[in-house]
Amino acid sequence: MTENYMRFKCDSDHPCPNVIPVPYDCQEFMVKCGLCNQYTNILKGLKSLQDTDMMYKLGRGAMEEGKYGEAIKKFIEMLKLYDSTLAPPYKSYYDCVQDLRRSMLAMGNYSIV
């Protein structure tokens, strides 16, 4: 798992399973898919992802205050945004999944590690 680039899902008009690696310093907002030769608008994906950092902080804050229901809602909302835009693996997705798991455990579920 590397954090040198983001892995966007191909968002062309045709169903395409390809993942497009986009470096953080990319100046283009339309990136061509190598599989279907269509263009993906990464600016649209970046706009949807811009609030995930704040959502994560709100979820963590709610979790630390013992408001696990609110934390779970924030984490699930964040995971849906990630899932619609990026393709795993990436660290922030797994951090969010682990905090979601901790919140669920605190509400009475259990986990065997």
Rosetta silent file (secondary structure, phi, psi, omega in degrees, C-alpha in Angstrom):
SEQUENCE: MTENYMRFKCDSDHPCPNVIPVPYDCQEFMVKCGLCNQYTNILKGLKSLQDTDMMYKLGRGAMEEGKYGEAIKKFIEMLKLYDSTLAPPYKSYYDCVQDLRRSMLAMGNYSIV
SCORE:     score description
SCORE:     0.000 S_00000001
   1 L     0.000  119.258 -179.410    0.000    0.000    0.000 S_00000001
   2 L  -116.099  148.332  178.684    1.591    3.236   -1.148 S_00000001
   3 L  -108.742   23.819  179.804    0.490    6.793   -0.490 S_00000001
   4 L   -84.010  -15.486 -178.844    2.307    8.285   -3.510 S_00000001
   5 E  -154.090  162.900  175.650   -0.817    8.335   -5.643 S_00000001
   6 E  -102.976  147.273 -177.647   -4.576    7.927   -5.463 S_00000001
   7 E  -107.674   93.342 -179.741   -6.330    5.038   -7.172 S_00000001
   8 E   -82.723  142.858  172.649   -9.459    6.409   -8.878 S_00000001
   9 E   -76.208  142.996  176.801  -12.103    4.114  -10.286 S_00000001
  10 L   -64.453  128.629 -174.810  -12.711    4.576  -14.001 S_00000001
  11 L  -117.346   41.244 -177.949  -15.812    6.740  -14.328 S_00000001
  12 L   -80.281  174.099  178.813  -16.474    6.431  -18.054 S_00000001
  13 L   -68.159  -27.940  179.932  -19.859    6.071  -19.735 S_00000001
  14 L   -94.770  143.324  176.405  -19.152    2.383  -20.328 S_00000001
  15 L   -61.235  123.633 -177.262  -18.806   -0.026  -17.386 S_00000001
  16 L  -138.546  127.764 -178.437  -15.064   -0.394  -16.831 S_00000001
  17 L   -85.722    4.426 -173.210  -13.342   -2.270  -13.973 S_00000001
  18 L   -72.058  152.071  174.067  -10.043   -0.404  -14.385 S_00000001
  19 E  -114.110  132.227 -176.534   -8.293    1.573  -11.653 S_00000001
  20 E  -107.729  111.808  176.581   -6.431    4.726  -12.677 S_00000001
  21 E   -75.432  125.453 -178.356   -3.390    5.636  -10.551 S_00000001
  22 E  -122.458  117.747  178.618   -3.168    9.426  -10.270 S_00000001
  23 E   -65.291  154.500 -178.815   -0.115   11.052   -8.634 S_00000001
  24 L   -63.640  -27.070 -178.178   -0.786   13.756   -6.053 S_00000001
  25 L   -94.871   18.652 -179.782    0.977   16.373   -8.168 S_00000001
  26 L   -65.643  132.725 -179.513   -1.130   15.685  -11.282 S_00000001
  27 L   -97.205   -9.391 -178.671   -2.129   18.911  -13.072 S_00000001
  28 L   -86.990  147.176  174.024   -4.771   17.312  -15.306 S_00000001
  29 L  -106.685   -9.956  173.427   -8.408   17.070  -14.278 S_00000001
  30 E  -119.413  122.032 -177.252   -9.330   14.563  -16.987 S_00000001
  31 E  -118.096  134.466 -176.965   -7.286   11.350  -16.984 S_00000001
  32 E   -83.137  133.205  176.780   -7.459    8.752  -19.746 S_00000001
  33 L   -78.376  134.176 -179.865   -8.209    5.158  -18.795 S_00000001
  34 L   -76.210  -16.159 -176.895   -5.734    2.689  -20.268 S_00000001
  35 L   -92.411  -50.452 -175.748   -8.359   -0.041  -20.609 S_00000001
  36 L  -103.759   -3.355 -179.933  -11.394    1.616  -22.210 S_00000001
  37 L    59.668   22.034  174.352   -9.629    4.746  -23.585 S_00000001
  38 L   -98.927  166.267 -178.672  -12.314    6.981  -22.067 S_00000001
  39 E  -101.757  143.102  177.163  -11.622    9.955  -19.803 S_00000001
  40 E  -114.491  131.415  178.826  -12.340   10.134  -16.076 S_00000001
  41 E   -85.228  101.167 -178.658  -12.973   13.464  -14.376 S_00000001
  42 H   -78.431  -18.688  177.822  -10.847   13.282  -11.222 S_00000001
  43 H   -63.546  -38.958  177.075  -11.893   16.799  -10.200 S_00000001
  44 H   -62.166  -41.931  177.776  -15.390   15.480   -9.524 S_00000001
  45 H   -66.913  -39.880  179.160  -13.909   12.755   -7.330 S_00000001
  46 H   -65.566  -37.096  177.616  -11.651   15.194   -5.501 S_00000001
  47 H   -63.576  -39.351 -179.997  -14.613   17.462   -4.753 S_00000001
  48 H   -71.898  -24.736 -178.760  -16.511   14.581   -3.202 S_00000001
  49 H   -90.731   -8.220 -172.583  -13.452   13.610   -1.122 S_00000001
  50 L   -65.081  -25.285 -178.128  -12.602   17.091    0.162 S_00000001
  51 L   -94.557    0.295 -174.994  -14.773   16.775    3.281 S_00000001
  52 H   -66.968  -32.616  179.277  -13.613   13.315    4.344 S_00000001
  53 H   -64.466  -44.184  178.578  -10.877   14.640    6.640 S_00000001
  54 H   -66.779  -39.369  178.235  -13.380   16.755    8.580 S_00000001
  55 H   -62.426  -39.035  179.316  -15.867   13.868    8.665 S_00000001
  56 H   -64.913  -43.014  178.545  -13.167   11.601   10.079 S_00000001
  57 H   -63.935  -39.723  177.427  -12.313   14.123   12.800 S_00000001
  58 H   -65.238  -41.039  177.824  -16.006   14.479   13.698 S_00000001
  59 H   -64.334  -43.438  177.932  -16.384   10.702   13.841 S_00000001
  60 H   -64.174  -40.959  178.865  -13.293   10.323   16.022 S_00000001
  61 H   -62.784  -43.882  178.173  -14.492   13.115   18.303 S_00000001
  62 H   -64.303  -38.924  179.525  -17.904   11.495   18.707 S_00000001
  63 H   -64.490  -42.081 -179.463  -16.246    8.141   19.379 S_00000001
  64 H   -69.431  -26.543  177.481  -14.008    9.624   22.077 S_00000001
  65 L   -84.627   -3.557  179.872  -17.030   11.297   23.720 S_00000001
  66 L    87.064   10.310  178.217  -18.849    7.974   23.837 S_00000001
  67 L   -93.427   72.990 -171.278  -21.395    8.913   21.146 S_00000001
  68 H   -69.266  -32.459  177.586  -20.866    5.713   19.211 S_00000001
  69 H   -62.181  -44.714  177.519  -24.070    5.935   17.163 S_00000001
  70 H   -64.517  -41.432 -179.859  -23.030    9.314   15.744 S_00000001
  71 H   -61.986  -43.699 -179.999  -19.508    8.041   15.118 S_00000001
  72 H   -61.102  -42.460  178.817  -20.810    5.010   13.231 S_00000001
  73 H   -61.105  -43.505  179.847  -22.978    7.232   11.012 S_00000001
  74 H   -65.269  -43.983 -178.677  -20.000    9.473   10.155 S_00000001
  75 H   -65.150  -40.352  179.233  -17.688    6.547    9.449 S_00000001
  76 H   -66.844  -41.543  177.345  -20.247    4.814    7.212 S_00000001
  77 H   -59.781  -41.498  178.944  -20.920    8.052    5.321 S_00000001
  78 H   -65.945  -42.970  179.546  -17.186    8.441    4.805 S_00000001
  79 H   -63.343  -36.268  177.317  -16.746    4.848    3.621 S_00000001
  80 H   -64.358  -40.886  176.903  -19.529    5.323    1.069 S_00000001
  81 H   -63.072  -46.209  178.188  -17.738    8.386   -0.329 S_00000001
  82 H   -59.849  -45.972 -175.014  -14.453    6.506   -0.506 S_00000001
  83 H   -65.542  -32.123 -179.120  -16.072    3.474   -2.112 S_00000001
  84 H   -78.009  -16.871 -173.334  -17.788    5.491   -4.835 S_00000001
  85 H  -114.868  -48.870 -172.866  -14.578    7.293   -5.833 S_00000001
  86 E  -108.036  160.180  176.085  -11.395    5.407   -4.944 S_00000001
  87 L  -111.308  132.799  178.823  -10.237    1.812   -5.201 S_00000001
  88 L   -63.492  161.119    7.281   -8.459    0.171   -2.241 S_00000001
  89 L   -92.948  143.412  169.199   -5.870   -0.180   -0.873 S_00000001
  90 L  -155.862  145.719 -168.167   -5.349    3.159    0.834 S_00000001
  91 H   -62.080  -43.701 -175.284   -4.589    3.953    4.447 S_00000001
  92 H   -63.713  -31.665  176.769   -7.423    6.359    5.271 S_00000001
  93 H   -65.124  -47.024 -178.510  -10.027    3.761    4.234 S_00000001
  94 H   -69.330  -34.082  174.528   -8.564    1.132    6.548 S_00000001
  95 H   -61.806  -42.675  179.337   -8.212    3.628    9.407 S_00000001
  96 H   -64.970  -41.810  178.253  -11.897    4.454    9.033 S_00000001
  97 H   -61.900  -41.721 -179.896  -12.857    0.755    8.963 S_00000001
  98 H   -66.373  -39.492  177.436  -10.881    0.117   12.154 S_00000001
  99 H   -69.402  -34.166  174.114  -12.539    3.037   13.955 S_00000001
 100 H   -62.914  -42.720  178.026  -15.936    1.815   12.771 S_00000001
 101 H   -61.557  -44.623  178.986  -15.100   -1.598   14.202 S_00000001
 102 H   -62.224  -39.459  178.763  -14.055   -0.056   17.535 S_00000001
 103 H   -65.184  -41.073  179.057  -17.299    1.929   17.698 S_00000001
 104 H   -66.671  -39.278  178.141  -19.349   -1.194   17.027 S_00000001
 105 H   -62.723  -38.374 -179.122  -17.436   -3.126   19.677 S_00000001
 106 H   -68.087  -20.934  179.242  -18.123   -0.391   22.211 S_00000001
 107 L   -88.328    6.051  173.357  -21.857   -0.755   21.555 S_00000001
 108 L   118.597   -6.061  175.954  -21.840   -4.367   22.731 S_00000001
 109 L   -81.074  170.279  178.855  -20.555   -6.480   19.879 S_00000001
 110 L  -134.680  160.168 -178.892  -17.424   -8.549   20.244 S_00000001
 111 L  -139.575  138.226  175.553  -14.467   -9.504   18.128 S_00000001
 112 L  -104.885  118.182 -175.626  -11.996  -12.344   18.375 S_00000001
 113 L   -98.975    0.000    0.000   -8.594  -11.201   17.201 S_00000001
